[in-house]
Amino acid sequence: MEKVAVIGAGAMGRQIALQCALKGLDASIYDVSNEVLDTARLFSAQYLDSRVDKNRITEEQRQDTVARLKFADSLEGCVDGASVVIEAIIEKFAPKASLFESLGKLCAPPTILASNSSNIVGSRLAAVTDSPERVINLHFFNPVLVMDLVEVVLHPGVTEEVERAALDFCNSIGRTSVVVRKEVPGFIVNRIFRALTREAMNLLEGGYASAEDIDLAVTRGLGHPMGPLYLMDVAGVDVSYLARLDEYTETGNEAAKPNDILEKLYHEGRWGKKVGKGFYDYPETGDSGVQR
Ligand SMILES: NC(=O)c1ccc[n+]([C@@H]2O[C@H](COP(=O)([O-])OP(=O)(O)OC[C@H]3O[C@@H](n4cnc5c(N)ncnc54)[C@H](O)[C@@H]3O)[C@@H](O)[C@H]2O)c1
C-alpha cells in the first residue's frame, strides 16, 4: 500500500495526513514540536469520532483510519518507505530549504518530495536536492478535509512520470487537481485571493468602510461564501503576511508588499482565529459561527 509522509503537524499537515489515511493510504506525520503532534493526534481522534456520530463514516472505517495514521517521533521514521513526502512546515524559505536538503538524502528517487507552501515555488527547493526532477508543489487548501482542490505546480525540471504520479496521488485521496505549468509565486488561487485581500485592506486602511462592512459587501455583493478579511483570519494572518513578505523580498514587486495593517497585526500576534484575534476578535468561548 502506498505510504505518504507529512512533515509539519500544524493546521494543514494534520489534515493532509488525515485525508490520506481516510482514503486508504498509510500516512505518517511528524513535527518538531511534540505538543503540536499531540494536538494533531487529538484533532484526528475528535474529527473521526464526529464523522462516526454524524454517520459519515462507519466505526470500522474509523478504526481502519486510526490504524493507518502514524504519529512519528523522528523525521527518519516518518519518511521511511514513503512514496510521497509532503512538507507543511512554517512558511519561511530557510527552514524549508534545510528540510528539503535532509529529505533529498533520506528519500531515494522516485519518492516525490512535495511542498505545500502557499508561495515558495518548487524549483527553489529543488535546487538544494540532488534530484530536482521529483520536487514539486502540492498546494492544498484550508480546511483540507473540506476543500476539494490541490494545485500541482511544476517547474521545467519535473519529469512526466512525476507529474503523472502526482496527479494520480491527488486523485487517490479524493481531490481535484489543477496543473500550474509555469511557476509563479502564489500560483492561481492565492494570486487572485491576494488581489482581493489587498484591496480589502486598502479600503480598511483608508477608513472607507469597517471590516464588517467590507466583508459583508463581498459576501452579499459578489456571492463569496466568506469575506476576505474574515477568510484571512481563518487561514492565518501570519501565513498571509509571511507569504506576501517572501514574494516581495524575492521579486521586489511593490504590489506584493504586505499592507501596513497586515504587518501590524502580524507583529501584534493577532494571527487570526487560531489565537482568538486577528482582523476580528474571537471570544474564548470560540467563534460565534457567523459567516462574515
Ligand atoms: N494555513 C493555511 O491556510 C494554508 C493553506 C495552504 C498552504 N499553507 C502552507 O502550509 C504550510 C504550513 O502552514 P500551517 O498553516 O499548517 O502552519 P502551522 O504554523 O499551523 O504549522 C507549521 C508546523 O510546522 C512545524 N515545523 C516547523 N519547522 C519544522 C521542521 N523543520 N520539521 C518539522 N516540523 C516543523 C511547527 O512546529 C508547526 O507545528 C505553510 O507553508 C503554508 O504556507 C497554509
The ligand as an SDF file (V2000), in Angstrom:
LIG
                    3D

 44 48  0  0  0  0  0  0  0  0999 V2000
   -2.9220   27.8610    6.7670 N   0  0  0  0  0  0  0  0  0  0  0  0
   -3.3670   27.8470    5.5170 C   0  0  0  0  0  0  0  0  0  0  0  0
   -4.4800   28.2650    5.2230 O   0  0  0  0  0  0  0  0  0  0  0  0
   -2.5120   27.2820    4.4120 C   0  0  0  0  0  0  0  0  0  0  0  0
   -3.0950   26.9260    3.1970 C   0  0  0  0  0  0  0  0  0  0  0  0
   -2.3040   26.3490    2.1860 C   0  0  0  0  0  0  0  0  0  0  0  0
   -0.9460   26.1720    2.3950 C   0  0  0  0  0  0  0  0  0  0  0  0
   -0.3950   26.5460    3.5850 N   0  0  0  0  0  0  0  0  0  0  0  0
    1.0390   26.3180    3.7670 C   0  0  0  0  0  0  0  0  0  0  0  0
    1.2250   25.1660    4.5580 O   0  0  0  0  0  0  0  0  0  0  0  0
    2.3970   25.3070    5.3460 C   0  0  0  0  0  0  0  0  0  0  0  0
    2.0260   25.1110    6.8080 C   0  0  0  0  0  0  0  0  0  0  0  0
    1.0670   26.0480    7.1810 O   0  0  0  0  0  0  0  0  0  0  0  0
    0.2100   25.8500    8.5240 P   0  0  0  0  0  0  0  0  0  0  0  0
   -0.8760   26.8590    8.4710 O   0  0  0  0  0  0  0  0  0  0  0  0
   -0.1250   24.4220    8.7180 O   0  0  0  0  0  0  0  0  0  0  0  0
    1.3030   26.3010    9.6050 O   0  0  0  0  0  0  0  0  0  0  0  0
    1.3470   25.9730   11.1720 P   0  0  0  0  0  0  0  0  0  0  0  0
    2.1430   27.0570   11.7720 O   0  0  0  0  0  0  0  0  0  0  0  0
   -0.0100   25.6950   11.6950 O   0  0  0  0  0  0  0  0  0  0  0  0
    2.1810   24.6110   11.2410 O   0  0  0  0  0  0  0  0  0  0  0  0
    3.5390   24.5300   10.9140 C   0  0  0  0  0  0  0  0  0  0  0  0
    4.1520   23.4290   11.7750 C   0  0  0  0  0  0  0  0  0  0  0  0
    5.4620   23.1280   11.2790 O   0  0  0  0  0  0  0  0  0  0  0  0
    6.2440   22.7290   12.4050 C   0  0  0  0  0  0  0  0  0  0  0  0
    7.6380   22.7990   11.9970 N   0  0  0  0  0  0  0  0  0  0  0  0
    8.4120   23.8990   11.8290 C   0  0  0  0  0  0  0  0  0  0  0  0
    9.6330   23.5380   11.3920 N   0  0  0  0  0  0  0  0  0  0  0  0
    9.6260   22.1770   11.2700 C   0  0  0  0  0  0  0  0  0  0  0  0
   10.5900   21.2130   10.8540 C   0  0  0  0  0  0  0  0  0  0  0  0
   11.7880   21.5720   10.4370 N   0  0  0  0  0  0  0  0  0  0  0  0
   10.2440   19.9120   10.8570 N   0  0  0  0  0  0  0  0  0  0  0  0
    9.0250   19.5150   11.2850 C   0  0  0  0  0  0  0  0  0  0  0  0
    8.0470   20.3970   11.6860 N   0  0  0  0  0  0  0  0  0  0  0  0
    8.3610   21.7060   11.6760 C   0  0  0  0  0  0  0  0  0  0  0  0
    5.8270   23.6810   13.5090 C   0  0  0  0  0  0  0  0  0  0  0  0
    6.1310   23.1430   14.7730 O   0  0  0  0  0  0  0  0  0  0  0  0
    4.3180   23.7980   13.2410 C   0  0  0  0  0  0  0  0  0  0  0  0
    3.5790   22.8840   14.0280 O   0  0  0  0  0  0  0  0  0  0  0  0
    2.9790   26.6870    5.0210 C   0  0  0  0  0  0  0  0  0  0  0  0
    3.9580   26.5660    4.0420 O   0  0  0  0  0  0  0  0  0  0  0  0
    1.7660   27.4320    4.4730 C   0  0  0  0  0  0  0  0  0  0  0  0
    2.1280   28.4360    3.5500 O   0  0  0  0  0  0  0  0  0  0  0  0
   -1.1410   27.0770    4.6040 C   0  0  0  0  0  0  0  0  0  0  0  0
  1  2  1  0
  2  3  2  0
  2  4  1  0
  4  5  1  0
  4 44  2  0
  5  6  2  0
  6  7  1  0
  7  8  2  0
  8  9  1  0
  8 44  1  0
  9 10  1  0
  9 42  1  0
 10 11  1  0
 11 12  1  0
 11 40  1  0
 12 13  1  0
 13 14  1  0
 14 15  2  0
 14 16  1  0
 14 17  1  0
 17 18  1  0
 18 19  2  0
 18 20  1  0
 18 21  1  0
 21 22  1  0
 22 23  1  0
 23 24  1  0
 23 38  1  0
 24 25  1  0
 25 26  1  0
 25 36  1  0
 26 27  1  0
 26 35  1  0
 27 28  2  0
 28 29  1  0
 29 30  1  0
 29 35  2  0
 30 31  1  0
 30 32  2  0
 32 33  1  0
 33 34  2  0
 34 35  1  0
 36 37  1  0
 36 38  1  0
 38 39  1  0
 40 41  1  0
 40 42  1  0
 42 43  1  0
M  CHG  2   8   1  16  -1
M  END
$$$$
